[in-house]
Amino acid sequence: MSNPTTLQIPLSAIKPVWRDDAAGTILVELPIAALREDNEPQTIDDIIAQARIDYARGDFKRFTSVDDLIHDLRT
């Protein structure tokens, strides 16, 4: 199990979407860019979580061969 981490979120980036008074909860929308600005990955868990966010956003490359991957890494 990984250790908990803290995220810094600028209040101006949070947009309320829905509120449930009975449960005492609120759903907010938060731009991914706002998380990236203030939160650089520090541990392997953070790096993996960031990679999952990138993948969900479609921010990744696909390679059909190892040679193509190596060429991209070297450029």
N, CA, C and O atoms as CSV, one atom per row, in Angstrom:
chain,resi,resn,atom,element,x,y,z
A,1,MET,N,N,0.845,-1.180,0.000
A,1,MET,CA,C,0.000,0.000,0.000
A,1,MET,C,C,0.890,1.244,0.000
A,1,MET,O,O,1.896,1.303,0.708
A,2,SER,N,N,0.513,2.209,-0.785
A,2,SER,CA,C,1.310,3.427,-0.874
A,2,SER,C,C,0.931,4.418,0.215
A,2,SER,O,O,-0.142,4.335,0.814
A,3,ASN,N,N,1.827,5.347,0.453
A,3,ASN,CA,C,1.566,6.393,1.434
A,3,ASN,C,C,0.645,7.439,0.829
A,3,ASN,O,O,0.693,7.682,-0.377
A,4,PRO,N,N,-0.188,8.057,1.643
A,4,PRO,CA,C,-1.038,9.127,1.123
A,4,PRO,C,C,-0.192,10.297,0.633
A,4,PRO,O,O,0.924,10.511,1.107
A,5,THR,N,N,-0.722,11.033,-0.298
A,5,THR,CA,C,-0.026,12.195,-0.823
A,5,THR,C,C,-0.963,13.398,-0.765
A,5,THR,O,O,-2.175,13.244,-0.617
A,6,THR,N,N,-0.409,14.562,-0.879
A,6,THR,CA,C,-1.185,15.792,-0.837
A,6,THR,C,C,-1.126,16.467,-2.191
A,6,THR,O,O,-0.058,16.564,-2.795
A,7,LEU,N,N,-2.258,16.931,-2.667
A,7,LEU,CA,C,-2.324,17.684,-3.917
A,7,LEU,C,C,-2.570,19.144,-3.601
A,7,LEU,O,O,-3.345,19.478,-2.706
A,8,GLN,N,N,-1.907,20.000,-4.339
A,8,GLN,CA,C,-2.173,21.430,-4.230
A,8,GLN,C,C,-3.089,21.798,-5.386
A,8,GLN,O,O,-2.748,21.606,-6.553
A,9,ILE,N,N,-4.256,22.329,-5.044
A,9,ILE,CA,C,-5.241,22.693,-6.057
A,9,ILE,C,C,-5.585,24.167,-5.895
A,9,ILE,O,O,-6.050,24.582,-4.834
A,10,PRO,N,N,-5.361,24.959,-6.939
A,10,PRO,CA,C,-5.739,26.370,-6.835
A,10,PRO,C,C,-7.262,26.499,-6.752
A,10,PRO,O,O,-7.984,25.924,-7.567
A,11,LEU,N,N,-7.738,27.246,-5.778
A,11,LEU,CA,C,-9.191,27.391,-5.598
A,11,LEU,C,C,-9.871,27.976,-6.826
A,11,LEU,O,O,-11.029,27.664,-7.105
A,12,SER,N,N,-9.166,28.814,-7.554
A,12,SER,CA,C,-9.765,29.428,-8.742
A,12,SER,C,C,-9.997,28.403,-9.854
A,12,SER,O,O,-10.746,28.675,-10.792
A,13,ALA,N,N,-9.366,27.231,-9.762
A,13,ALA,CA,C,-9.523,26.209,-10.795
A,13,ALA,C,C,-10.730,25.303,-10.546
A,13,ALA,O,O,-11.167,24.596,-11.453
A,14,ILE,N,N,-11.266,25.318,-9.339
A,14,ILE,CA,C,-12.363,24.417,-8.983
A,14,ILE,C,C,-13.701,24.995,-9.430
A,14,ILE,O,O,-14.034,26.142,-9.134
A,15,LYS,N,N,-14.466,24.161,-10.156
A,15,LYS,CA,C,-15.789,24.570,-10.627
A,15,LYS,C,C,-16.837,23.624,-10.028
A,15,LYS,O,O,-16.865,22.448,-10.392
A,16,PRO,N,N,-17.695,24.101,-9.126
A,16,PRO,CA,C,-18.731,23.244,-8.548
A,16,PRO,C,C,-19.689,22.755,-9.633
A,16,PRO,O,O,-20.120,23.529,-10.488
A,17,VAL,N,N,-20.020,21.458,-9.589
A,17,VAL,CA,C,-20.905,20.861,-10.581
A,17,VAL,C,C,-22.212,20.403,-9.946
A,17,VAL,O,O,-23.285,20.615,-10.510
A,18,TRP,N,N,-22.126,19.776,-8.775
A,18,TRP,CA,C,-23.317,19.211,-8.133
A,18,TRP,C,C,-23.112,19.167,-6.630
A,18,TRP,O,O,-21.995,18.970,-6.151
A,19,ARG,N,N,-24.192,19.350,-5.891
A,19,ARG,CA,C,-24.116,19.374,-4.430
A,19,ARG,C,C,-25.186,18.468,-3.857
A,19,ARG,O,O,-26.332,18.501,-4.307
A,20,ASP,N,N,-24.824,17.647,-2.855
A,20,ASP,CA,C,-25.764,16.759,-2.179
A,20,ASP,C,C,-25.762,17.136,-0.697
A,20,ASP,O,O,-24.900,16.702,0.066
A,21,ASP,N,N,-26.737,17.946,-0.310
A,21,ASP,CA,C,-26.801,18.416,1.071
A,21,ASP,C,C,-27.000,17.271,2.056
A,21,ASP,O,O,-26.436,17.289,3.150
A,22,ALA,N,N,-27.800,16.274,1.676
A,22,ALA,CA,C,-28.069,15.154,2.576
A,22,ALA,C,C,-26.792,14.375,2.910
A,22,ALA,O,O,-26.591,13.972,4.055
A,23,ALA,N,N,-25.947,14.168,1.926
A,23,ALA,CA,C,-24.707,13.430,2.142
A,23,ALA,C,C,-23.563,14.339,2.581
A,23,ALA,O,O,-22.522,13.868,3.041
A,24,GLY,N,N,-23.770,15.648,2.432
A,24,GLY,CA,C,-22.708,16.595,2.786
A,24,GLY,C,C,-21.532,16.529,1.829
A,24,GLY,O,O,-20.380,16.681,2.237
A,25,THR,N,N,-21.824,16.301,0.548
A,25,THR,CA,C,-20.763,16.200,-0.457
A,25,THR,C,C,-21.002,17.184,-1.588
A,25,THR,O,O,-22.104,17.698,-1.779
A,26,ILE,N,N,-19.933,17.427,-2.327
A,26,ILE,CA,C,-20.012,18.296,-3.496
A,26,ILE,C,C,-19.147,17.668,-4.584
A,26,ILE,O,O,-18.074,17.133,-4.305
A,27,LEU,N,N,-19.615,17.736,-5.802
A,27,LEU,CA,C,-18.866,17.250,-6.954
A,27,LEU,C,C,-18.310,18.462,-7.676
A,27,LEU,O,O,-19.039,19.409,-7.970
A,28,VAL,N,N,-17.002,18.430,-7.964
A,28,VAL,CA,C,-16.370,19.561,-8.630
A,28,VAL,C,C,-15.686,19.112,-9.910
A,28,VAL,O,O,-15.325,17.946,-10.070
A,29,GLU,N,N,-15.517,20.061,-10.813
A,29,GLU,CA,C,-14.756,19.840,-12.033
A,29,GLU,C,C,-13.426,20.557,-11.855
A,29,GLU,O,O,-13.366,21.689,-11.376
A,30,LEU,N,N,-12.361,19.866,-12.256
A,30,LEU,CA,C,-11.032,20.422,-12.071
A,30,LEU,C,C,-10.201,20.175,-13.328
A,30,LEU,O,O,-10.002,19.023,-13.714
A,31,PRO,N,N,-9.719,21.226,-13.965
A,31,PRO,CA,C,-8.882,21.029,-15.160
A,31,PRO,C,C,-7.590,20.296,-14.820
A,31,PRO,O,O,-6.929,20.622,-13.834
A,32,ILE,N,N,-7.232,19.312,-15.629
A,32,ILE,CA,C,-6.006,18.550,-15.402
A,32,ILE,C,C,-4.794,19.463,-15.419
A,32,ILE,O,O,-3.835,19.235,-14.682
A,33,ALA,N,N,-4.826,20.477,-16.240
A,33,ALA,CA,C,-3.694,21.412,-16.311
A,33,ALA,C,C,-3.436,22.062,-14.955
A,33,ALA,O,O,-2.286,22.335,-14.609
A,34,ALA,N,N,-4.488,22.311,-14.189
A,34,ALA,CA,C,-4.313,22.919,-12.869
A,34,ALA,C,C,-3.557,21.987,-11.933
A,34,ALA,O,O,-2.776,22.447,-11.101
A,35,LEU,N,N,-3.778,20.697,-12.056
A,35,LEU,CA,C,-3.042,19.743,-11.232
A,35,LEU,C,C,-1.573,19.680,-11.644
A,35,LEU,O,O,-0.687,19.586,-10.794
A,36,ARG,N,N,-1.325,19.731,-12.932
A,36,ARG,CA,C,0.054,19.641,-13.416
A,36,ARG,C,C,0.872,20.855,-13.026
A,36,ARG,O,O,2.066,20.724,-12.756
A,37,GLU,N,N,0.273,22.020,-12.989
A,37,GLU,CA,C,1.015,23.241,-12.685
A,37,GLU,C,C,1.644,23.204,-11.304
A,37,GLU,O,O,2.781,23.643,-11.126
A,38,ASP,N,N,0.928,22.693,-10.342
A,38,ASP,CA,C,1.386,22.751,-8.951
A,38,ASP,C,C,1.896,21.426,-8.400
A,38,ASP,O,O,2.390,21.378,-7.273
A,39,ASN,N,N,1.785,20.350,-9.173
A,39,ASN,CA,C,2.088,19.033,-8.633
A,39,ASN,C,C,2.973,18.223,-9.566
A,39,ASN,O,O,2.486,17.592,-10.504
A,40,GLU,N,N,4.263,18.242,-9.309
A,40,GLU,CA,C,5.193,17.418,-10.061
A,40,GLU,C,C,5.256,16.042,-9.401
A,40,GLU,O,O,5.274,15.962,-8.173
A,41,PRO,N,N,5.290,14.956,-10.178
A,41,PRO,CA,C,5.383,13.619,-9.590
A,41,PRO,C,C,6.632,13.491,-8.708
A,41,PRO,O,O,7.709,13.954,-9.082
A,42,GLN,N,N,6.482,12.863,-7.542
A,42,GLN,CA,C,7.587,12.715,-6.600
A,42,GLN,C,C,7.968,11.252,-6.364
A,42,GLN,O,O,9.138,10.959,-6.120
A,43,THR,N,N,7.020,10.345,-6.430
A,43,THR,CA,C,7.295,8.934,-6.175
A,43,THR,C,C,6.799,8.124,-7.353
A,43,THR,O,O,6.110,8.651,-8.227
A,44,ILE,N,N,7.142,6.849,-7.386
A,44,ILE,CA,C,6.710,5.991,-8.479
A,44,ILE,C,C,5.177,5.920,-8.533
A,44,ILE,O,O,4.605,5.868,-9.622
A,45,ASP,N,N,4.510,5.917,-7.377
A,45,ASP,CA,C,3.046,5.905,-7.357
A,45,ASP,C,C,2.481,7.158,-8.009
A,45,ASP,O,O,1.502,7.088,-8.753
A,46,ASP,N,N,3.096,8.304,-7.731
A,46,ASP,CA,C,2.650,9.565,-8.327
A,46,ASP,C,C,2.881,9.566,-9.828
A,46,ASP,O,O,2.044,10.044,-10.594
A,47,ILE,N,N,4.027,9.025,-10.248
A,47,ILE,CA,C,4.347,8.977,-11.676
A,47,ILE,C,C,3.351,8.080,-12.410
A,47,ILE,O,O,2.892,8.424,-13.499
A,48,ILE,N,N,3.017,6.939,-11.821
A,48,ILE,CA,C,2.044,6.037,-12.438
A,48,ILE,C,C,0.673,6.690,-12.492
A,48,ILE,O,O,-0.023,6.589,-13.503
A,49,ALA,N,N,0.278,7.359,-11.417
A,49,ALA,CA,C,-1.018,8.055,-11.413
A,49,ALA,C,C,-1.057,9.123,-12.496
A,49,ALA,O,O,-2.076,9.282,-13.168
A,50,GLN,N,N,0.039,9.857,-12.674
A,50,GLN,CA,C,0.103,10.883,-13.719
A,50,GLN,C,C,0.016,10.240,-15.101
A,50,GLN,O,O,-0.636,10.774,-15.998
A,51,ALA,N,N,0.673,9.095,-15.272
A,51,ALA,CA,C,0.616,8.392,-16.555
A,51,ALA,C,C,-0.815,7.943,-16.855
A,51,ALA,O,O,-1.251,7.992,-18.005
A,52,ARG,N,N,-1.536,7.512,-15.838
A,52,ARG,CA,C,-2.938,7.115,-16.043
A,52,ARG,C,C,-3.793,8.305,-16.466
A,52,ARG,O,O,-4.667,8.173,-17.322
A,53,ILE,N,N,-3.544,9.452,-15.873
A,53,ILE,CA,C,-4.280,10.666,-16.264
A,53,ILE,C,C,-3.950,11.019,-17.710
A,53,ILE,O,O,-4.846,11.340,-18.491
A,54,ASP,N,N,-2.673,10.963,-18.068
A,54,ASP,CA,C,-2.268,11.248,-19.447
A,54,ASP,C,C,-2.952,10.297,-20.418
A,54,ASP,O,O,-3.435,10.718,-21.469
A,55,TYR,N,N,-2.992,9.018,-20.069
A,55,TYR,CA,C,-3.617,8.023,-20.937
A,55,TYR,C,C,-5.114,8.300,-21.091
A,55,TYR,O,O,-5.658,8.211,-22.192
A,56,ALA,N,N,-5.769,8.635,-19.985
A,56,ALA,CA,C,-7.205,8.933,-20.037
A,56,ALA,C,C,-7.489,10.144,-20.914
A,56,ALA,O,O,-8.540,10.218,-21.552
A,57,ARG,N,N,-6.560,11.093,-20.949
A,57,ARG,CA,C,-6.713,12.287,-21.778
A,57,ARG,C,C,-6.350,12.027,-23.234
A,57,ARG,O,O,-6.604,12.868,-24.096
A,58,GLY,N,N,-5.758,10.872,-23.513
A,58,GLY,CA,C,-5.304,10.585,-24.868
A,58,GLY,C,C,-3.949,11.194,-25.163
A,58,GLY,O,O,-3.556,11.314,-26.324
A,59,ASP,N,N,-3.227,11.582,-24.111
A,59,ASP,CA,C,-1.919,12.229,-24.256
A,59,ASP,C,C,-0.815,11.169,-24.204
A,59,ASP,O,O,-0.104,11.052,-23.205
A,60,PHE,N,N,-0.679,10.403,-25.286
A,60,PHE,CA,C,0.338,9.370,-25.359
A,60,PHE,C,C,0.654,9.080,-26.818
A,60,PHE,O,O,-0.067,9.516,-27.716
A,61,LYS,N,N,1.736,8.341,-27.051
A,61,LYS,CA,C,2.140,7.962,-28.401
A,61,LYS,C,C,2.069,6.448,-28.529
A,61,LYS,O,O,2.234,5.720,-27.551
A,62,ARG,N,N,1.818,5.983,-29.759
A,62,ARG,CA,C,1.821,4.543,-30.032
A,62,ARG,C,C,2.946,4.244,-31.011
A,62,ARG,O,O,3.226,5.017,-31.927
A,63,PHE,N,N,3.578,3.106,-30.791
A,63,PHE,CA,C,4.664,2.689,-31.656
A,63,PHE,C,C,4.375,1.279,-32.169
A,63,PHE,O,O,3.827,0.446,-31.447
A,64,THR,N,N,4.748,1.023,-33.414
A,64,THR,CA,C,4.527,-0.299,-34.004
A,64,THR,C,C,5.787,-1.145,-33.992
A,64,THR,O,O,5.747,-2.333,-34.312
A,65,SER,N,N,6.905,-0.534,-33.621
A,65,SER,CA,C,8.157,-1.304,-33.535
A,65,SER,C,C,9.057,-0.709,-32.455
A,65,SER,O,O,8.924,0.456,-32.080
A,66,VAL,N,N,9.956,-1.526,-31.977
A,66,VAL,CA,C,10.912,-1.081,-30.963
A,66,VAL,C,C,11.826,-0.012,-31.553
A,66,VAL,O,O,12.190,0.946,-30.870
A,67,ASP,N,N,12.193,-0.175,-32.810
A,67,ASP,CA,C,13.070,0.815,-33.450
A,67,ASP,C,C,12.428,2.200,-33.472
A,67,ASP,O,O,13.102,3.204,-33.239
A,68,ASP,N,N,11.131,2.254,-33.751
A,68,ASP,CA,C,10.424,3.536,-33.752
A,68,ASP,C,C,10.430,4.165,-32.355
A,68,ASP,O,O,10.627,5.371,-32.207
A,69,LEU,N,N,10.214,3.331,-31.341
A,69,LEU,CA,C,10.231,3.814,-29.959
A,69,LEU,C,C,11.606,4.363,-29.595
A,69,LEU,O,O,11.710,5.454,-29.033
A,70,ILE,N,N,12.652,3.624,-29.908
A,70,ILE,CA,C,14.011,4.069,-29.587
A,70,ILE,C,C,14.335,5.362,-30.319
A,70,ILE,O,O,14.933,6.271,-29.744
A,71,HIS,N,N,13.945,5.447,-31.575
A,71,HIS,CA,C,14.187,6.673,-32.347
A,71,HIS,C,C,13.502,7.865,-31.689
A,71,HIS,O,O,14.090,8.942,-31.594
A,72,ASP,N,N,12.265,7.683,-31.235
A,72,ASP,CA,C,11.537,8.778,-30.577
A,72,ASP,C,C,12.182,9.157,-29.257
A,72,ASP,O,O,12.245,10.340,-28.924
A,73,LEU,N,N,12.655,8.196,-28.507
A,73,LEU,CA,C,13.298,8.485,-27.226
A,73,LEU,C,C,14.596,9.262,-27.405
A,73,LEU,O,O,14.966,10.069,-26.553
A,74,ARG,N,N,15.277,9.018,-28.504
A,74,ARG,CA,C,16.559,9.685,-28.755
A,74,ARG,C,C,16.416,11.071,-29.343
A,74,ARG,O,O,17.378,11.838,-29.344
A,75,THR,N,N,15.250,11.410,-29.838
A,75,THR,CA,C,15.062,12.733,-30.446
A,75,THR,C,C,14.570,13.734,-29.430
A,75,THR,O,O,14.356,14.899,-29.764
